[in-house]
Amino acid sequence: MARPVKVISQFDVCLGRVVKSKRVKASHTRASFAEATGIPEANLKRREEGQNEITVSELERIAEVVGVSALKIVNEALEDYGGIEKLLAEHRGDGPMSDGAPTVTPSGPVSPADNVTYLGHVKPPMNAAADDDPRTGPKD
C-alpha cells in the first residue's frame, strides 16, 4: 500500500526559513547547529525546508541557541506567512488544508480562564502541586 503524500504546510516553510536565517545570522553551520540543539542534522535540514514540523521542544532549543525567544521566531514566521488568522483558518478547515484541527467540546461549565492561547513550554510555579487546580485551589 502506498504511503499517502504529505501536504507541506506553508507555515512550516515560513518557520523553517526563519530558523535557517537565525542559524546563519548566529554563524552556525547546519552541523554545528545540530550539535548545539541536539536535533539530528538530517532532521534539521527537513525542518528548515518546511518538510517536517518543528516541535515546541525543538523550537525552544533553537531559540536558546540563537539567543532569541521562541515567540519572536514564531511571530516572524507568522508575519511572513500572512498572520495568525490565516493560520487558524487553515487549521479550522477554512483554508487550503482539507481537514480541520480536531475540536474539543467541554462537558461542564467553561470559564474565561479555560480559553488560553498556548505557545511553548510554561513552567508551573514552584508552589503548584499536581493535585491542585488553580481555579478551585488545593484539594484536601
Buried (B, 14 or more C-beta within 10 A) or exposed (E): EEEEEEEBBBBBBBBBBBBBBBBBEBEBEBEBBBBBBEBEBEBBBBBBBBBBBBEEEBBBBBBEBBEBBBEEBBBBBBEBBBEEEBBEBBBEEEBEBEEEEEEEEEEEEEEEEEEEEEEEEEEEEEEEEEEEEEEEEEEE
